[in-house]
Amino acid sequence: MASTLTTTDMTGAPLSETLAEAIQHGEVFTHRWVVEAILDLVGYTSDRDLAQFHIVEPACGSGAFLGPIAERLSASCRLHGRSIGEAVDAVSAYDLLPRNVDSSRDLVMRRLVEDGWSGSDARKLATAWIHQGDYLLQEEPGRNADYVVGNPPYIRLEDVPADRMKAYRSACAVMGGRSDVYIGFYEIGLRSLKPGGILGFICADRWMRNQYGSKLRDFVSRSYSVDLVLSMHDVDAFQEQVSAYPAISIIRNGPQGTAVVADTTKEFGPSEVGEFQAWVSASGERQISRNSFHAARLPHWFTGADSWPAGSPARLAMLEDLGDRFGLLEDSTTGTRVGIGVATGADKVFLTQSAGVVESERLLRMAMVRDTTSGSLDWSGTYLVNPWDADGNLVDLAQYPKLAEYFDRHSEVLRKRYVAVKQPSRWYKTIDKVDPRLAGQPKLLFPDMKLTIHPVLDPGRLYPHHNLYFIVSDSWDMRVLGGILLSRVAEAFVEAYAVKMRGGTLRFQAQYLRRIRVPSPGDISPEDQDALASAFDDRDVDAATTAALRVYGLAELPD
């Protein structure tokens, strides 16, 4: 079938069979009720004088969006006493495949003729509105769009021929890593908006959390307002079943204002979307919960290139509230720092349970993940064969004959490591430099992977292995902080941001621990300090959560 699709794009370049086939596989057609909802949410309604506005559909397919657009524009022209010919500049639509362009033009012509306009006017408008070409590679669109709406294609960038992939990356600065092509549609669409213009897409929401979406998140945060995100993962939004994790996102060219976040169940459909839209428009209740959807209003959206949180609307509203009222866990004013244990690059060499293998002063007692299992630190007898001195320099092997002999015996393994190939004269270094002062500091240790948050106190005896993350502080009583971090309130931050592995296992990495918000140590009453410390000592998650709710000023922890 792809062999019949040899043609050119709007730049004149041949449209390869490979790309044409990828586009076919990437096409996912949207149900009419979803299209109508997006047009309503962006404000493209027939009571407005739509001929004065410019709407863009970047990947029109067979016309799922263009049919309702044409109908609304036609009704608007009649309502405002205009001829349909006055709307010749009101629509711009694009598609790479000629058959889609033909189908969309035929659809628009039928809709306009059915609404009483002449065949010649309908043909003229369909030709003027719908273009065969690559939206991502069009000439600089300028800021001429009042609306950009659609369902961008789902095509992995690696499925695109190398020359066109290079052109896409050149045209779309935010299209990084193993990006999906839809990332470029967001960027070009947003860049084309006039001040106050609105983009409304139904598309996979993975860009809000995955690495390849980081540049787009930063781009949106700096210049645009995320007005609404409606997750529809279990909703029958498309004409065929796809595993796309879709969401409707409404993004405006303007300063960030309040935002609506909503989630749906499989019961959400044409009958339920009206109630949701009415709630959005009413701007009254802060939250709404129905069998088919749950929604909340946030004072603003989340910012920055880092992953945006996931969770129920009520949970996200809570996190946004806590983010406005409390500071981050890692804080220079309290001397609180989050870090990771030492990576050696050769654990079989650098880790030992034999106390006599090298000079005693070259051994550093190590905390391993298995030492934290019980909730108390139970040292299993593992040492680091430590090549670093107290000042952070590599030791002179000539001064430590047993250490020199030990490393020489394992030199083949050590010298093959990348870190040793890069620095041959420092072939016996660990990947990370060891700061021996850390071993003597009280700290909370966190296993990298765990079903629930699991802080364990080291009073200052061991040095953490790289599968453990740690928190040290100049201001906190570590038992009080441990109580807060044992609570489900703290866990909620990690759940919202962290990668969840198979079986529900969470990653308690530094970047996620740093997302946790905490009260100032001095703002916690003595009674609550005692309650948190006792809950931590007893490993009582319920008691820790009850005390944490009080110090955070929360009545409950939303699901």
TIRO-764056 format. One record per residue (C-alpha): y, x, z; residue in three letters. Coordinates in nm, 2 decimals. Layout:
<pts>
> Y X Z ALA
...
</pts>
This chain:
<pts>
> 0.00 0.00 0.00 MET
> 0.24 0.29 0.08 ALA
> 0.21 0.41 -0.28 SER
> 0.41 0.11 -0.40 THR
> 0.70 0.20 -0.17 LEU
> 0.84 0.50 -0.35 THR
> 1.21 0.46 -0.36 THR
> 1.53 0.62 -0.24 THR
> 1.75 0.58 0.07 ASP
> 2.12 0.53 0.07 MET
> 2.18 0.90 0.04 THR
> 1.97 0.91 -0.28 GLY
> 1.69 1.11 -0.12 ALA
> 1.34 0.99 -0.20 PRO
> 1.17 0.77 0.06 LEU
> 0.84 0.94 0.11 SER
> 0.52 0.74 0.12 GLU
> 0.45 0.89 0.46 THR
> 0.77 0.76 0.61 LEU
> 0.73 0.42 0.43 ALA
> 0.39 0.39 0.59 GLU
> 0.52 0.49 0.93 ALA
> 0.80 0.23 0.90 ILE
> 0.54 -0.04 0.82 GLN
> 0.34 0.06 1.13 HIS
> 0.66 0.07 1.33 GLY
> 0.77 -0.28 1.24 GLU
> 0.74 -0.54 1.52 VAL
> 0.89 -0.88 1.45 PHE
> 1.08 -1.07 1.71 THR
> 1.02 -1.44 1.81 HIS
> 1.32 -1.66 1.72 ARG
> 1.39 -1.76 2.08 TRP
> 1.43 -1.40 2.18 VAL
> 1.67 -1.34 1.90 VAL
> 1.87 -1.65 2.00 GLU
> 1.88 -1.52 2.36 ALA
> 2.01 -1.18 2.26 ILE
> 2.28 -1.34 2.04 LEU
> 2.39 -1.56 2.33 ASP
> 2.39 -1.27 2.58 LEU
> 2.62 -1.06 2.36 VAL
> 2.85 -1.35 2.30 GLY
> 2.78 -1.41 1.93 TYR
> 2.81 -1.79 1.95 THR
> 2.94 -2.03 1.68 SER
> 3.22 -2.16 1.90 ASP
> 3.39 -1.83 1.83 ARG
> 3.56 -1.75 1.50 ASP
> 3.28 -1.52 1.39 LEU
> 3.43 -1.45 1.05 ALA
> 3.68 -1.23 1.24 GLN
> 3.41 -1.02 1.39 PHE
> 3.17 -0.76 1.25 HIS
> 2.80 -0.77 1.35 ILE
> 2.55 -0.50 1.25 VAL
> 2.17 -0.53 1.23 GLU
> 2.05 -0.17 1.19 PRO
> 1.68 -0.25 1.09 ALA
> 1.67 -0.60 0.97 CYS
> 1.30 -0.62 0.86 GLY
> 1.23 -0.96 0.71 SER
> 1.54 -1.11 0.87 GLY
> 1.44 -1.22 1.22 ALA
> 1.80 -1.17 1.34 PHE
> 1.97 -1.23 1.01 LEU
> 1.85 -1.59 0.99 GLY
> 2.01 -1.70 1.32 PRO
> 2.32 -1.48 1.25 ILE
> 2.37 -1.66 0.92 ALA
> 2.33 -2.00 1.08 GLU
> 2.58 -1.92 1.36 ARG
> 2.83 -1.77 1.12 LEU
> 2.80 -2.07 0.89 SER
> 2.85 -2.32 1.18 ALA
> 3.15 -2.11 1.30 SER
> 3.32 -2.12 0.96 CYS
> 3.29 -2.50 0.94 ARG
> 3.42 -2.53 1.30 LEU
> 3.72 -2.31 1.23 HIS
> 3.80 -2.45 0.89 GLY
> 3.70 -2.14 0.69 ARG
> 3.51 -2.10 0.36 SER
> 3.20 -1.90 0.39 ILE
> 3.35 -1.65 0.15 GLY
> 3.59 -1.54 0.42 GLU
> 3.29 -1.40 0.61 ALA
> 3.21 -1.14 0.34 VAL
> 3.29 -0.85 0.57 ASP
> 3.14 -1.01 0.88 ALA
> 2.78 -0.88 0.86 VAL
> 2.62 -0.54 0.78 SER
> 2.24 -0.51 0.78 ALA
> 2.02 -0.22 0.68 TYR
> 1.65 -0.16 0.60 ASP
> 1.47 0.13 0.44 LEU
> 1.21 -0.08 0.27 LEU
> 1.31 -0.27 -0.05 PRO
> 1.07 -0.55 0.02 ARG
> 1.24 -0.61 0.35 ASN
> 1.58 -0.61 0.19 VAL
> 1.46 -0.87 -0.07 ASP
> 1.30 -1.09 0.20 SER
> 1.62 -1.08 0.41 SER
> 1.85 -1.16 0.12 ARG
> 1.62 -1.45 0.02 ASP
> 1.62 -1.58 0.38 LEU
> 2.00 -1.56 0.41 VAL
> 2.05 -1.73 0.08 MET
> 1.82 -2.02 0.18 ARG
> 1.99 -2.07 0.51 ARG
> 2.34 -2.08 0.36 LEU
> 2.24 -2.31 0.08 VAL
> 2.06 -2.54 0.33 GLU
> 2.38 -2.55 0.52 ASP
> 2.57 -2.68 0.22 GLY
> 2.72 -2.36 0.07 TRP
> 2.70 -2.29 -0.30 SER
> 2.42 -2.08 -0.44 GLY
> 2.67 -1.83 -0.59 SER
> 2.85 -1.79 -0.26 ASP
> 2.51 -1.75 -0.08 ALA
> 2.39 -1.49 -0.33 ARG
> 2.72 -1.30 -0.31 LYS
> 2.72 -1.28 0.07 LEU
> 2.35 -1.19 0.10 ALA
> 2.41 -0.90 -0.14 THR
> 2.72 -0.79 0.04 ALA
> 2.57 -0.81 0.39 TRP
> 2.23 -0.65 0.34 ILE
> 2.18 -0.29 0.23 HIS
> 1.88 -0.08 0.14 GLN
> 1.92 0.25 0.32 GLY
> 1.87 0.45 0.63 ASP
> 2.10 0.33 0.91 TYR
> 2.07 0.66 1.10 LEU
> 2.18 0.87 0.79 LEU
> 2.46 0.65 0.67 GLN
> 2.81 0.79 0.64 GLU
> 3.01 0.81 0.96 GLU
> 3.03 0.44 1.05 PRO
> 3.34 0.47 1.26 GLY
> 3.41 0.22 1.54 ARG
> 3.41 -0.09 1.34 ASN
> 3.14 -0.30 1.50 ALA
> 3.20 -0.59 1.74 ASP
> 2.83 -0.64 1.78 TYR
> 2.51 -0.44 1.71 VAL
> 2.19 -0.63 1.76 VAL
> 1.83 -0.60 1.67 GLY
> 1.48 -0.46 1.74 ASN
> 1.48 -0.10 1.63 PRO
> 1.16 0.04 1.48 PRO
> 0.89 0.20 1.70 TYR
> 0.82 0.53 1.52 ILE
> 0.74 0.86 1.69 ARG
> 0.96 1.13 1.57 LEU
> 0.65 1.35 1.49 GLU
> 0.54 1.08 1.24 ASP
> 0.85 1.14 1.04 VAL
> 0.85 1.40 0.76 PRO
> 1.00 1.73 0.87 ALA
> 1.30 1.72 0.64 ASP
> 1.40 1.37 0.75 ARG
> 1.32 1.45 1.12 MET
> 1.56 1.75 1.09 LYS
> 1.83 1.52 0.94 ALA
> 1.78 1.27 1.22 TYR
> 1.81 1.54 1.49 ARG
> 2.13 1.66 1.32 SER
> 2.28 1.31 1.30 ALA
> 2.17 1.20 1.65 CYS
> 2.26 1.44 1.92 ALA
> 2.07 1.25 2.19 VAL
> 1.74 1.25 2.00 MET
> 1.56 1.53 2.19 GLY
> 1.21 1.63 2.27 GLY
> 0.92 1.41 2.16 ARG
> 1.17 1.12 2.10 SER
> 1.10 0.79 1.94 ASP
> 1.33 0.71 1.65 VAL
> 1.47 0.41 1.83 TYR
> 1.67 0.66 2.05 ILE
> 1.88 0.73 1.74 GLY
> 1.94 0.36 1.68 PHE
> 2.09 0.33 2.03 TYR
> 2.32 0.63 1.98 GLU
> 2.45 0.54 1.63 ILE
> 2.48 0.17 1.73 GLY
> 2.68 0.26 2.04 LEU
> 2.90 0.50 1.86 ARG
> 2.99 0.24 1.60 SER
> 3.12 -0.01 1.86 LEU
> 3.49 -0.10 1.88 LYS
> 3.63 -0.09 2.24 PRO
> 3.48 -0.39 2.41 GLY
> 3.21 -0.41 2.14 GLY
> 2.85 -0.50 2.26 ILE
> 2.51 -0.38 2.17 LEU
> 2.21 -0.60 2.23 GLY
> 1.86 -0.46 2.16 PHE
> 1.51 -0.56 2.24 ILE
> 1.33 -0.23 2.26 CYS
> 1.09 -0.02 2.47 ALA
> 1.25 0.06 2.80 ASP
> 1.07 0.40 2.84 ARG
> 1.40 0.58 2.75 TRP
> 1.54 0.47 3.09 MET
> 1.29 0.68 3.27 ARG
> 1.11 0.93 3.04 ASN
> 1.22 1.29 2.97 GLN
> 1.31 1.22 2.61 TYR
> 1.56 0.96 2.71 GLY
> 1.76 1.19 2.94 SER
> 2.03 1.27 2.68 LYS
> 2.07 0.90 2.59 LEU
> 2.10 0.81 2.96 ARG
> 2.37 1.07 3.01 ASP
> 2.55 0.95 2.69 PHE
> 2.54 0.59 2.80 VAL
> 2.65 0.67 3.16 SER
> 2.95 0.87 3.04 ARG
> 3.10 0.62 2.80 SER
> 2.95 0.28 2.82 TYR
> 2.87 -0.01 3.06 SER
> 2.51 -0.13 3.10 VAL
> 2.58 -0.50 3.15 ASP
> 2.22 -0.63 3.16 LEU
> 1.86 -0.52 3.15 VAL
> 1.59 -0.79 3.12 LEU
> 1.24 -0.64 3.14 SER
> 0.98 -0.84 2.94 MET
> 0.67 -0.64 2.97 HIS
> 0.43 -0.94 3.00 ASP
> 0.63 -1.17 2.78 VAL
> 0.51 -1.29 2.43 ASP
> 0.84 -1.16 2.27 ALA
> 0.70 -1.05 1.94 PHE
> 0.50 -1.21 1.66 GLN
> 0.21 -0.98 1.73 GLU
> 0.07 -0.81 2.04 GLN
> 0.21 -0.47 2.11 VAL
> 0.21 -0.24 2.41 SER
> 0.58 -0.15 2.39 ALA
> 0.71 -0.23 2.74 TYR
> 1.00 -0.42 2.59 PRO
> 1.33 -0.50 2.76 ALA
> 1.65 -0.66 2.64 ILE
> 1.94 -0.43 2.71 SER
> 2.30 -0.53 2.67 ILE
> 2.54 -0.23 2.67 ILE
> 2.92 -0.26 2.62 ARG
> 3.18 0.00 2.50 ASN
> 3.39 0.00 2.81 GLY
> 3.40 0.11 3.18 PRO
> 3.10 0.03 3.38 GLN
> 3.12 -0.31 3.55 GLY
> 2.88 -0.52 3.74 THR
> 2.53 -0.53 3.60 ALA
> 2.24 -0.78 3.59 VAL
> 1.88 -0.65 3.63 VAL
> 1.60 -0.89 3.57 ALA
> 1.22 -0.90 3.55 ASP
> 1.00 -1.16 3.40 THR
> 0.64 -1.29 3.42 THR
> 0.42 -1.40 3.13 LYS
> 0.55 -1.76 3.19 GLU
> 0.90 -1.66 3.07 PHE
> 0.97 -1.82 2.74 GLY
> 1.20 -2.05 2.54 PRO
> 1.22 -2.31 2.82 SER
> 1.30 -2.06 3.09 GLU
> 1.55 -1.84 2.91 VAL
> 1.81 -2.11 2.93 GLY
> 1.81 -2.12 3.31 GLU
> 1.83 -1.74 3.31 PHE
> 2.13 -1.74 3.08 GLN
> 2.30 -2.01 3.28 ALA
> 2.26 -1.80 3.60 TRP
> 2.40 -1.49 3.42 VAL
> 2.70 -1.69 3.30 SER
> 2.77 -1.85 3.63 ALA
> 2.84 -1.52 3.81 SER
> 2.78 -1.68 4.15 GLY
> 2.45 -1.61 4.33 GLU
> 2.38 -1.24 4.38 ARG
> 2.00 -1.30 4.33 GLN
> 1.77 -1.56 4.18 ILE
> 1.40 -1.60 4.20 SER
> 1.18 -1.83 3.99 ARG
> 0.82 -1.83 3.89 ASN
> 0.91 -1.69 3.55 SER
> 1.18 -1.45 3.64 PHE
> 1.36 -1.26 3.91 HIS
> 1.72 -1.13 3.88 ALA
> 1.99 -0.96 4.08 ALA
> 2.35 -0.86 4.03 ARG
> 2.44 -0.50 4.10 LEU
> 2.79 -0.38 4.17 PRO
> 2.74 -0.12 3.89 HIS
> 2.46 0.05 3.70 TRP
> 2.28 0.37 3.77 PHE
> 2.43 0.69 3.63 THR
> 2.34 1.03 3.50 GLY
> 2.08 1.19 3.28 ALA
> 1.81 1.17 3.56 ASP
> 1.56 0.90 3.54 SER
> 1.69 0.55 3.62 TRP
> 1.49 0.37 3.89 PRO
> 1.22 0.11 3.83 ALA
> 1.14 -0.18 4.06 GLY
> 1.20 -0.54 4.12 SER
> 1.55 -0.67 4.08 PRO
> 1.58 -0.72 4.46 ALA
> 1.45 -0.37 4.53 ARG
> 1.69 -0.22 4.28 LEU
> 1.98 -0.41 4.43 ALA
> 1.88 -0.27 4.77 MET
> 1.87 0.09 4.64 LEU
> 2.21 0.05 4.47 GLU
> 2.35 -0.08 4.80 ASP
> 2.21 0.21 5.00 LEU
> 2.33 0.45 4.73 GLY
> 2.69 0.32 4.79 ASP
> 2.66 0.33 5.17 ARG
> 2.47 0.65 5.25 PHE
> 2.46 1.01 5.14 GLY
> 2.18 1.20 4.97 LEU
> 1.91 1.37 5.18 LEU
> 1.99 1.71 5.04 GLU
> 2.34 1.78 5.17 ASP
> 2.53 2.10 5.23 SER
> 2.73 1.95 5.51 THR
> 2.42 1.90 5.72 THR
> 2.25 2.21 5.58 GLY
> 1.96 2.00 5.45 THR
> 1.77 2.14 5.16 ARG
> 1.47 2.03 4.96 VAL
> 1.24 2.30 4.81 GLY
> 0.89 2.38 4.68 ILE
> 0.65 2.64 4.81 GLY
> 0.56 2.96 4.65 VAL
> 0.39 2.98 4.31 ALA
> 0.19 3.30 4.26 THR
> 0.05 3.28 3.91 GLY
> -0.28 3.40 4.04 ALA
> -0.39 3.22 4.36 ASP
> -0.74 3.38 4.35 LYS
> -0.57 3.72 4.40 VAL
> -0.27 3.64 4.62 PHE
> -0.44 3.39 4.85 LEU
> -0.71 3.51 5.09 THR
> -0.88 3.41 5.42 GLN
> -0.97 3.77 5.50 SER
> -0.72 3.91 5.75 ALA
> -0.83 4.27 5.69 GLY
> -0.80 4.28 5.31 VAL
> -0.45 4.45 5.33 VAL
> -0.21 4.57 5.59 GLU
> -0.14 4.30 5.85 SER
> 0.24 4.31 5.79 GLU
> 0.16 4.22 5.42 ARG
> 0.00 3.89 5.52 LEU
> 0.19 3.57 5.55 LEU
> 0.02 3.26 5.69 ARG
> 0.02 2.98 5.43 MET
> 0.04 2.60 5.47 ALA
> -0.19 2.44 5.21 MET
> -0.22 2.07 5.11 VAL
> -0.55 2.04 5.30 ARG
> -0.38 2.15 5.62 ASP
> -0.16 1.83 5.61 THR
> -0.43 1.57 5.56 THR
> -0.44 1.44 5.92 SER
> -0.07 1.40 5.95 GLY
> -0.05 1.71 6.18 SER
> -0.05 2.06 6.06 LEU
> -0.40 2.21 6.10 ASP
> -0.39 2.57 5.96 TRP
> -0.71 2.65 5.76 SER
> -0.66 3.02 5.78 GLY
> -0.52 3.10 5.44 THR
> -0.29 3.40 5.40 TYR
> -0.05 3.50 5.12 LEU
> -0.09 3.87 5.02 VAL
> 0.28 3.92 5.02 ASN
> 0.44 4.18 4.79 PRO
> 0.80 4.11 4.91 TRP
> 1.00 4.27 5.19 ASP
> 1.24 4.09 5.43 ALA
> 1.53 4.15 5.19 ASP
> 1.36 3.99 4.89 GLY
> 1.26 4.31 4.72 ASN
> 0.92 4.42 4.60 LEU
> 0.76 4.66 4.84 VAL
> 0.68 5.02 4.74 ASP
> 0.30 5.02 4.70 LEU
> 0.30 5.39 4.80 ALA
> 0.38 5.28 5.15 GLN
> 0.09 5.04 5.18 TYR
> -0.23 5.20 5.06 PRO
> -0.46 4.90 5.13 LYS
> -0.22 4.67 4.94 LEU
> -0.20 4.92 4.65 ALA
> -0.58 4.94 4.63 GLU
> -0.61 4.56 4.65 TYR
> -0.36 4.50 4.37 PHE
> -0.51 4.78 4.16 ASP
> -0.85 4.63 4.19 ARG
> -0.71 4.30 4.05 HIS
> -0.46 4.46 3.81 SER
> -0.62 4.33 3.50 GLU
> -0.57 3.97 3.61 VAL
> -0.22 4.03 3.75 LEU
> -0.10 4.22 3.44 ARG
> -0.21 3.94 3.20 LYS
> 0.03 3.69 3.36 ARG
> 0.34 3.60 3.17 TYR
> 0.56 3.71 3.45 VAL
> 0.40 4.05 3.44 ALA
> 0.41 4.09 3.06 VAL
> 0.77 4.00 3.07 LYS
> 0.84 4.26 3.35 GLN
> 0.56 4.53 3.33 PRO
> 0.71 4.74 3.61 SER
> 0.69 4.45 3.85 ARG
> 0.34 4.35 3.75 TRP
> 0.23 4.27 4.11 TYR
> 0.51 4.02 4.19 LYS
> 0.44 3.65 4.25 THR
> 0.62 3.40 4.02 ILE
> 0.85 3.29 4.30 ASP
> 1.02 3.53 4.54 LYS
> 0.91 3.48 4.90 VAL
> 1.18 3.43 5.17 ASP
> 0.99 3.52 5.49 PRO
> 1.26 3.35 5.70 ARG
> 1.14 3.01 5.57 LEU
> 0.81 3.05 5.76 ALA
> 0.99 3.06 6.09 GLY
> 1.21 2.75 6.02 GLN
> 1.11 2.40 6.14 PRO
> 1.04 2.19 5.82 LYS
> 0.88 1.88 5.69 LEU
> 0.60 1.93 5.44 LEU
> 0.51 1.68 5.16 PHE
> 0.19 1.70 4.95 PRO
> 0.28 1.68 4.58 ASP
> 0.05 1.38 4.52 MET
> -0.02 1.10 4.76 LYS
> -0.06 0.73 4.76 LEU
> 0.21 0.69 5.03 THR
> 0.48 0.91 5.16 ILE
> 0.34 1.17 5.40 HIS
> 0.58 1.40 5.59 PRO
> 0.41 1.65 5.81 VAL
> 0.60 1.87 6.06 LEU
> 0.56 2.25 6.07 ASP
> 0.75 2.37 6.38 PRO
> 0.80 2.71 6.21 GLY
> 0.47 2.88 6.18 ARG
> 0.37 2.87 5.81 LEU
> 0.49 2.93 5.46 TYR
> 0.43 2.65 5.21 PRO
> 0.21 2.68 4.90 HIS
> 0.35 2.55 4.57 HIS
> 0.16 2.22 4.60 ASN
> 0.38 2.14 4.90 LEU
> 0.74 2.05 4.90 TYR
> 0.95 2.11 5.21 PHE
> 1.27 1.99 5.38 ILE
> 1.47 2.22 5.62 VAL
> 1.79 2.13 5.79 SER
> 2.06 2.28 6.02 ASP
> 2.15 1.94 6.17 SER
> 1.86 1.71 6.18 TRP
> 1.60 1.67 6.46 ASP
> 1.30 1.70 6.23 MET
> 1.10 1.44 6.42 ARG
> 1.39 1.19 6.37 VAL
> 1.42 1.27 6.00 LEU
> 1.04 1.26 5.98 GLY
> 1.05 0.90 6.11 GLY
> 1.30 0.80 5.85 ILE
> 1.10 0.96 5.58 LEU
> 0.77 0.81 5.70 LEU
> 0.92 0.47 5.66 SER
> 0.87 0.24 5.36 ARG
> 1.25 0.24 5.31 VAL
> 1.23 0.61 5.22 ALA
> 0.92 0.56 5.02 GLU
> 1.10 0.29 4.81 ALA
> 1.33 0.56 4.67 PHE
> 1.04 0.77 4.56 VAL
> 0.85 0.47 4.42 GLU
> 1.16 0.38 4.21 ALA
> 1.20 0.72 4.06 TYR
> 0.87 0.90 4.07 ALA
> 0.60 0.92 3.81 VAL
> 0.31 0.70 3.92 LYS
> -0.03 0.85 3.84 MET
> -0.35 0.66 3.77 ARG
> -0.46 0.46 4.07 GLY
> -0.11 0.43 4.21 GLY
> -0.07 0.79 4.33 THR
> 0.29 0.90 4.36 LEU
> 0.44 1.24 4.29 ARG
> 0.65 1.36 4.58 PHE
> 0.83 1.63 4.39 GLN
> 1.17 1.77 4.49 ALA
> 1.36 1.58 4.23 GLN
> 1.24 1.25 4.37 TYR
> 1.28 1.35 4.74 LEU
> 1.64 1.44 4.66 ARG
> 1.70 1.08 4.55 ARG
> 1.64 0.95 4.90 ILE
> 1.96 0.83 5.08 ARG
> 1.98 0.88 5.46 VAL
> 2.24 0.80 5.73 PRO
> 2.43 1.08 5.89 SER
> 2.24 1.23 6.19 PRO
> 2.53 1.16 6.42 GLY
> 2.54 0.79 6.32 ASP
> 2.20 0.71 6.46 ILE
> 2.19 0.57 6.81 SER
> 1.99 0.75 7.08 PRO
> 1.76 0.45 7.10 GLU
> 1.69 0.46 6.73 ASP
> 1.64 0.83 6.74 GLN
> 1.38 0.79 7.00 ASP
> 1.21 0.51 6.81 ALA
> 1.20 0.71 6.49 LEU
> 1.07 1.03 6.66 ALA
> 0.80 0.83 6.84 SER
> 0.69 0.65 6.53 ALA
> 0.67 0.99 6.35 PHE
> 0.46 1.14 6.63 ASP
> 0.23 0.84 6.63 ASP
> 0.22 0.82 6.24 ARG
> 0.31 0.46 6.28 ASP
> 0.45 0.35 5.95 VAL
> 0.53 0.00 6.06 ASP
> 0.73 0.12 6.36 ALA
> 0.91 0.38 6.15 ALA
> 1.00 0.11 5.90 THR
> 1.13 -0.12 6.17 THR
> 1.36 0.15 6.31 ALA
> 1.47 0.26 5.96 ALA
> 1.57 -0.09 5.87 LEU
> 1.80 -0.09 6.17 ARG
> 1.96 0.24 6.09 VAL
> 2.01 0.14 5.73 TYR
> 2.15 -0.20 5.82 GLY
> 1.89 -0.39 5.64 LEU
> 1.74 -0.72 5.74 ALA
> 1.42 -0.67 5.54 GLU
> 1.26 -0.45 5.27 LEU
> 1.24 -0.66 4.95 PRO
> 0.92 -0.66 4.75 ASP
</pts>
